Amino acid sequence: MMDTVKKSRHRFKNIANLLGDKAGGQLRQWRYRRNRRLLSVTLSAVLVGVVYWAYWQRHASHFVTTNDAYVIGNLVALKAQTSGTVVDVRVDTTQYAHKGEVLVRLDGLAAKVALEQAEANLAETVRQVETLSSTAERLRQKIAAQEAPLGRTRRDLLRYRSVAQEGAVSAQQIENTEFTVRELEAGIRQTRAELGGAEALIHGVALEHNPKVLQAASALKQAYLDKVRQNIVAPVSGYIAKRHIQPGEQVHPDTPLLAIVPLDYLWIEANFLEDELTEVQPGQAAEITVDLYGSEIVYHGEVLGIGAGTGSVFGLLPPDNATGNYIHITERVPVRISLRPEELKAHPLRPGLSAVARIDTRQKGRSVLQPFTATPPESYRTDVYDTQLDGAEALVDKIVKGNRAMARAPV
């Protein structure tokens, strides 16, 4: 029995030794594999770090990027230029309007009445000036008529005085002749004073250049312009936005009607931190992505110029750090970046869209004091208002010539 127990214990001991040797070998193998994995991960991390460091030094460190960037464009706010009641609204929001197209029409009744009144006022003024000219000419003829008897009376007085000592003429007759001369001279002075007043009103110039006629003609042109401006036209071509005018509304000068947004000339305003602008210069290339299209569509442009101040100094309440409430904040400065017309045509944008801008500072640009920003010849000019007074001059000439003839016509 004891031998059997000893043999069992010996057998169990051998089995345990065998199991321990096997477990130890597996543990050593696991530790070996773990060390290899740690070494591989460490080498991979070091390799990635070296690659990224090289990429940063050669490429990424020369770019500045911001997501505080937006698409900017011209928003043309169209306002009424005269008073009236809206009777016709011909466009709506998102509709495209061509330059010179009539967008809103006013009733024009008050403007028509004002124009007729201005025409009548000009006609009356022309007749008044013509009457003054006739009066001046009549006074000149009256003076000539008064000077003739005055000259004859003076000669008679000289003859009377020459023969007075011989008794041929009485003293009473000489005295009466002297009074007659004084009366004629006083009448001529009075007529000359009246002539001076008439000539002061006509100023010795042609009728067309008389101040009163010019003033009446100016009032007529203003009334004519108010009549023409009852049709409100588009100063530029673009898409209609924020149309809130309705038929029946009473408008006055400067009443907002709608906005026109041209989409063929847009740019990016990217707000970079001030410590990112050390190497940024006008002329450097830039890449832009817009949230509307995602990162797959990349726009290309160049830096046109850097803002003349940070956003805070142009705010409604600029900061005054001298008050003592001072907090050091890294400010942002707006940078204007151009957009290529062909890329805008392929993928249209809208003002206000969010964007991400990246500038390559490796390229040498020009001084920040010499921006590339220039005024486009067509984007900031309109000629739709240049011809609105064309018919006014002809109307003024017609009224002046017609009433001059009437004023000179014999009664």
Secondary structure, DSSP 8 states (H G I E B T S, - for coil): -HHHHHHHHHHHHHHHHHHHHHHHHHHHHHHHHHHHHHHHHHHHHHHHHHHHHHHHHHTGGGEEEEEEEEEEE--EEEE-SS-EEEEEE---TT-EE-TT-EEEEE--HHHHHHHHHHHHHHHHHHHHHHHHHHHHHHHHHHHHHHHHHHHHHHHHHHHHHHTTTTTSS-HHHHHHHHHHHHHHHHHHHHHHHHHHHHHHHHTTS-GGG-HHHHHHHHHHHHHHHHHHTTEEE-SS-EEEE-----TT-EE-TT-EEEEEE-SSSEEEEEEEEGGG-SS--TT-EEEEEETTTEEEEEEEEEEEEE-SS-GGGGSSS---GGGS-------EEEEEEE--HHHHHHS---TT-EEEEEEETTS----TTS------TTTT---TTTTTTHHHHHHHHHHHHHHHHHHHS--
